[in-house]
Amino acid sequence: MNPSKQGRRKIIKYLTSNSNLLGPRGNLELADVFTGIVGDYSGREHEKLWNLCLQLTQFSLIEAPVNTPKEFLVFCGARCVGALGASPSLFKRAMSRLKELAGDARWRTREGVAMAIQSMIQKQSQQTLKEIEQWVKSGNWLVMRAVVAGVAEPALLKDERIAKSAFELHKQIFCKISSTIERKSSEFKKLKQGLGYSLSVIVRAVPREGFEYMRQLAKQQDPDILWIAKENLKKSRLLKNFPQEVASINTLLK
């Protein structure tokens, strides 16, 4: 990895040339490899790599519109910020930049943030979970959407402590929803859609507490919360593994 000025130009050219955009699907395999290389070299060149990854995230929506090769740079940059953020010296800077990117208008950028959160939870779970709890308190819908997408990762939820933290974060977000009347924005709708699948991932990991909470949600009169509950009860991860629990809650929703 050569993060010199000339090296950066070569990296940017290579990533854009092989992004698979304009197309239906970006080159996720390339993004995985690039993120892995950045992580491998982080101990030796972490400041230079940080500057490179930060540069990749700074292409604006005008410079890098949705479904263009330069958008792929921002996606890769977000993921690499997460890879570098596992280093204690870069943790705070990484979390700050990821929080900014969580509100980006481009969906690939937001997915990059969610994947970056997963990477940081894997390597620094306690610190990362504590930090994203503060994100929830910010009240920003897209930032909260990044949290739910980030923690709803089955591999991470095998750790009981992480699973319980993810569950608590979801409960805090539902409290935010319950207390707001501002629900017409596209940002709120994106959070709602994210919760439409993420809750079932969490419930699968903590079924006893999770289904009890879903029963509480099913008894509410809030149409958005009821929609989220119904969507999650349709997921095969719950239907196949907990048919009786799903049927019981569905009776409350009729």
C-alpha positions as CSV (number, residue, x, y, z in Angstrom):
1,M,0.0,0.0,0.0
2,N,1.5,3.3,-1.1
3,P,-0.6,6.3,0.3
4,S,1.7,8.9,-1.2
5,K,0.2,11.6,-3.5
6,Q,1.0,9.6,-6.6
7,G,-0.1,6.4,-4.9
8,R,-3.5,7.9,-4.0
9,R,-4.1,8.9,-7.6
10,K,-3.4,5.3,-8.7
11,I,-5.7,3.9,-6.0
12,I,-8.5,6.2,-6.9
13,K,-8.1,5.4,-10.6
14,Y,-8.1,1.6,-9.9
15,L,-11.1,1.8,-7.6
16,T,-13.2,3.9,-10.0
17,S,-12.2,1.8,-13.1
18,N,-13.2,-1.4,-11.4
19,S,-16.2,-0.2,-9.4
20,N,-18.8,-1.9,-11.7
21,L,-20.8,1.3,-11.7
22,L,-22.8,2.5,-13.7
23,G,-24.4,-0.9,-13.1
24,P,-26.9,-2.6,-10.8
25,R,-24.3,-3.7,-8.3
26,G,-21.0,-2.2,-7.1
27,N,-17.9,-4.3,-6.9
28,L,-18.3,-5.4,-3.3
29,E,-15.5,-8.0,-3.6
30,L,-13.1,-5.2,-4.5
31,A,-14.3,-3.1,-1.6
32,D,-13.8,-6.1,0.8
33,V,-10.2,-6.6,-0.4
34,F,-9.3,-2.9,-0.3
35,T,-10.8,-2.5,3.2
36,G,-8.8,-5.6,4.3
37,I,-5.5,-4.2,2.9
38,V,-6.1,-0.9,4.7
39,G,-6.7,-2.7,7.9
40,D,-3.6,-4.8,7.5
41,Y,-1.4,-1.8,6.9
42,S,-3.0,0.4,9.6
43,G,-0.3,-0.3,12.2
44,R,2.4,1.0,10.0
45,E,1.0,3.9,8.0
46,H,-2.1,4.8,9.9
47,E,-2.0,8.6,9.6
48,K,-1.3,8.4,5.8
49,L,-4.0,5.8,5.4
50,W,-6.4,7.9,7.4
51,N,-5.7,10.9,5.1
52,L,-6.3,8.7,2.1
53,C,-9.6,7.2,3.4
54,L,-10.8,10.6,4.6
55,Q,-10.2,12.0,1.1
56,L,-12.2,9.2,-0.4
57,T,-15.2,10.1,1.8
58,Q,-15.1,13.8,0.9
59,F,-16.5,13.5,-2.7
60,S,-19.8,15.4,-2.5
61,L,-23.1,14.3,-4.0
62,I,-22.4,16.7,-6.9
63,E,-19.0,15.3,-7.6
64,A,-20.0,11.7,-7.0
65,P,-23.7,11.1,-7.7
66,V,-25.6,7.9,-7.0
67,N,-24.6,4.9,-9.1
68,T,-21.4,6.5,-10.5
69,P,-17.8,5.2,-10.2
70,K,-16.9,8.0,-7.8
71,E,-19.7,7.0,-5.5
72,F,-17.9,3.8,-5.0
73,L,-14.9,5.8,-3.7
74,V,-17.1,7.2,-0.9
75,F,-18.5,3.7,0.0
76,C,-14.9,2.3,0.2
77,G,-13.7,5.3,2.1
78,A,-16.5,4.9,4.7
79,R,-15.6,1.2,5.2
80,C,-11.9,2.0,5.5
81,V,-12.6,4.6,8.1
82,G,-14.2,1.8,10.1
83,A,-11.2,-0.4,9.5
84,L,-8.8,2.3,10.8
85,G,-11.1,3.3,13.6
86,A,-10.3,0.0,15.4
87,S,-7.0,1.7,16.3
88,P,-7.3,3.5,19.6
89,S,-5.5,6.6,18.2
90,L,-8.1,6.9,15.4
91,F,-11.2,5.8,17.2
92,K,-12.7,9.2,18.0
93,R,-12.0,10.6,14.6
94,A,-13.4,7.6,12.9
95,M,-16.7,7.7,14.9
96,S,-17.1,11.4,14.3
97,R,-16.6,11.0,10.5
98,L,-18.9,8.0,10.3
99,K,-21.6,9.9,12.1
100,E,-21.4,12.7,9.5
101,L,-21.5,10.1,6.7
102,A,-24.5,8.4,8.3
103,G,-26.6,11.3,7.2
104,D,-25.4,11.2,3.6
105,A,-28.1,11.3,0.8
106,R,-26.4,8.3,-1.0
107,W,-27.6,4.9,0.1
108,R,-24.3,3.2,-0.7
109,T,-22.5,5.6,1.6
110,R,-25.0,4.8,4.4
111,E,-24.4,1.1,3.8
112,G,-20.7,1.7,4.0
113,V,-21.2,3.4,7.4
114,A,-23.3,0.4,8.7
115,M,-20.5,-2.0,7.6
116,A,-17.9,0.2,9.2
117,I,-19.8,0.1,12.5
118,Q,-19.9,-3.7,12.3
119,S,-16.1,-3.7,11.8
120,M,-15.6,-1.5,14.8
121,I,-17.9,-3.5,17.0
122,Q,-16.0,-6.6,16.1
123,K,-12.7,-5.1,17.2
124,Q,-13.7,-2.6,19.9
125,S,-17.2,-3.6,20.9
126,Q,-17.5,-1.8,24.3
127,Q,-16.3,1.6,23.0
128,T,-18.2,1.4,19.8
129,L,-21.5,0.4,21.4
130,K,-21.1,3.2,23.9
131,E,-20.5,5.7,21.2
132,I,-23.4,4.7,19.0
133,E,-25.7,5.0,22.0
134,Q,-24.9,8.7,21.9
135,W,-25.8,8.6,18.2
136,V,-29.3,7.5,19.2
137,K,-29.6,10.3,21.7
138,S,-28.9,12.8,18.8
139,G,-32.4,12.2,17.5
140,N,-31.2,12.1,13.9
141,W,-33.3,9.5,11.9
142,L,-30.6,8.6,9.4
143,V,-27.9,8.3,12.2
144,M,-30.3,6.0,14.1
145,R,-30.8,4.1,10.8
146,A,-27.1,3.5,10.7
147,V,-27.1,2.2,14.2
148,V,-29.9,-0.4,13.6
149,A,-28.3,-1.5,10.3
150,G,-24.9,-1.7,12.0
151,V,-25.9,-3.8,15.0
152,A,-28.3,-6.1,13.1
153,E,-25.5,-8.5,12.0
154,P,-26.0,-12.2,13.1
155,A,-22.3,-12.9,13.4
156,L,-21.8,-10.1,15.9
157,L,-25.0,-11.1,17.8
158,K,-23.5,-14.5,18.7
159,D,-21.8,-12.5,21.5
160,E,-24.5,-12.3,24.2
161,R,-23.3,-8.9,25.5
162,I,-23.4,-7.4,22.0
163,A,-26.8,-8.9,21.4
164,K,-28.2,-7.4,24.6
165,S,-26.7,-4.0,23.8
166,A,-28.2,-4.1,20.3
167,F,-31.6,-4.9,21.8
168,E,-31.3,-2.0,24.2
169,L,-30.4,0.4,21.3
170,H,-33.5,-0.7,19.4
171,K,-35.7,-0.1,22.4
172,Q,-34.2,3.4,22.8
173,I,-35.0,4.1,19.1
174,F,-38.6,2.9,19.5
175,C,-38.9,5.3,22.4
176,K,-37.7,8.1,20.1
177,I,-40.3,7.1,17.5
178,S,-43.1,6.9,20.1
179,S,-42.4,10.5,21.3
180,T,-42.3,12.2,17.9
181,I,-45.0,13.6,15.6
182,E,-42.5,14.3,12.8
183,R,-42.9,11.2,10.6
184,K,-43.4,12.5,7.1
185,S,-39.7,13.0,6.2
186,S,-37.8,10.7,3.9
187,E,-35.2,10.3,6.7
188,F,-37.9,8.9,9.1
189,K,-39.2,6.5,6.4
190,K,-35.7,5.1,5.8
191,L,-35.3,4.4,9.5
192,K,-38.7,2.8,9.6
193,Q,-37.8,0.6,6.7
194,G,-34.5,-0.4,8.4
195,L,-36.4,-1.3,11.5
196,G,-38.7,-3.4,9.4
197,Y,-36.0,-6.1,9.2
198,S,-33.5,-5.3,11.9
199,L,-35.8,-6.0,14.8
200,S,-36.2,-9.6,13.7
201,V,-32.5,-10.1,13.6
202,I,-32.2,-8.9,17.2
203,V,-35.2,-10.9,18.4
204,R,-33.6,-14.0,16.8
205,A,-30.5,-13.4,19.0
206,V,-32.4,-12.6,22.3
207,P,-35.7,-14.5,21.8
208,R,-37.1,-14.4,25.3
209,E,-36.7,-10.7,25.9
210,G,-37.3,-9.9,22.2
211,F,-40.7,-11.6,21.9
212,E,-41.8,-10.1,25.1
213,Y,-40.9,-6.7,23.8
214,M,-42.7,-7.4,20.5
215,R,-45.8,-8.2,22.5
216,Q,-45.6,-4.8,24.1
217,L,-45.2,-3.2,20.7
218,A,-48.2,-5.1,19.3
219,K,-50.4,-3.7,22.0
220,Q,-49.6,-0.1,21.0
221,Q,-51.9,2.0,18.8
222,D,-49.0,3.6,16.9
223,P,-49.4,2.8,13.2
224,D,-45.7,3.1,12.4
225,I,-44.7,0.8,15.2
226,L,-47.4,-1.7,14.4
227,W,-46.2,-1.7,10.8
228,I,-42.6,-2.4,11.9
229,A,-43.8,-5.3,14.2
230,K,-45.9,-6.8,11.4
231,E,-43.0,-6.7,8.9
232,N,-40.6,-8.4,11.3
233,L,-43.1,-11.2,12.0
234,K,-43.1,-12.0,8.3
235,K,-39.3,-12.8,8.3
236,S,-38.4,-16.4,7.9
237,R,-35.8,-16.2,10.7
238,L,-38.7,-15.8,13.1
239,L,-41.4,-17.8,11.3
240,K,-39.2,-20.9,11.0
241,N,-37.5,-20.9,14.4
242,F,-40.3,-19.5,16.6
243,P,-43.7,-20.3,14.9
244,Q,-45.7,-20.4,18.2
245,E,-44.4,-17.0,19.4
246,V,-45.0,-15.4,16.0
247,A,-48.6,-16.8,15.9
248,S,-49.2,-15.5,19.4
249,I,-48.2,-12.0,18.6
250,N,-50.0,-12.0,15.3
251,T,-53.3,-12.6,17.2
252,L,-52.7,-9.3,19.1
253,L,-52.2,-7.5,15.8
254,K,-55.5,-8.5,14.2
